[in-house]
Amino acid sequence: MAVHRSYLYAPGHSAKLLGKVFDCGADAVILDLEDAVPPERKAEARKLVAEVLGRRPAYVRINAVRTEQAERDLEAIGGLCADIKVPKVESAEDLAWVAARAPDARLHPILESARGVLAAREIAAAPGVAGLSMGIQDLSRDLRSGTGWESMLLARSQVVMASSAAGAVPPVDSAFAAIRDLDALRREAVAARELGFFGKVAVHPGQVDVINEVFTPSESQLAHAREIVRAFDAAGQAATRTPAGDFVDAPVAERARNLLRLGRATPA
């Protein structure tokens, strides 16, 4: 299974951007039918996105679950799209509603409210779910909070723990709104990676390279992980030390194996 580092949004009603987005270096493209599309252009967006899906694989973010707009989205792209981003999910029943209309799609719920975050474990374990992601802007509006790292730390931690408890893949971190502040983007991406997220959403092509770099295991990290695994296996999977003197036991070795798996699954 490929692991995506970066997910780049493109508004579904812009033929110009839909023609460019696949060449911006992102691991995955999300064709947006929701927030980026004005209400009067929803039908046009569905038509354009369906045409693109006939040529290129992509994720699609539909409109808010259980709405008439989402119903129309799924009628237009349900049989064409393998991966559906489902916004504003607050329960497993929300996902069942989507699955009934797109039974073969992998579902990627976006948690954007207090209800969604508190139900994260139930949502992560629902049938058809391929992984969670977060929508910080909507969540902060619901919580009447700021969008900074400290303000969202508890919510992010809950989503990471819920994903792990459900046996799901690591969740994807939310978009960073300050498009030109790449240093701040890097700091947030590194913090998200250290917290347990893997991958981050981009809203501008200029953010993609930073996100890819942060979520690509370095050669030195991979070499260190291989050294840990070799030492642990050579010791018969008993607690030991590496040649460099690092202590290794079962949790340390498994963490190293997880990093090596990510390294194999991450695009070069």
Sequence and secondary structure as in RCSB ss.txt:
>XXXX:A:sequence
MAVHRSYLYAPGHSAKLLGKVFDCGADAVILDLEDAVPPERKAEARKLVAEVLGRRPAYVRINAVRTEQAERDLE
AIGGLCADIKVPKVESAEDLAWVAARAPDARLHPILESARGVLAAREIAAAPGVAGLSMGIQDLSRDLRSGTGWE
SMLLARSQVVMASSAAGAVPPVDSAFAAIRDLDALRREAVAARELGFFGKVAVHPGQVDVINEVFTPSESQLAHA
REIVRAFDAAGQAATRTPAGDFVDAPVAERARNLLRLGRATPA
>XXXX:A:secstr
    SEEEEEETT HHHHHHGGGS  SEEEEESSTTS GGGHHHHHHHHHHHHTTS  EEE SSTTSHHHHHHHH
HHTTT SEEEETT  SHHHHHHHHHHSTTSEEEEEE SHHHHHTHHHHHTSTTB   EE HHHHHHHHT   SHH
HHHHHHHHHHHHHHHTT    BB   S TT HHHHHHHHHHHHHHT   EEESSGGGHHHHHHHTS  HHHHHHH
HHHHHHHHHTTSSSEE TT  EE HHHHHHHHHHHHHHHHS  
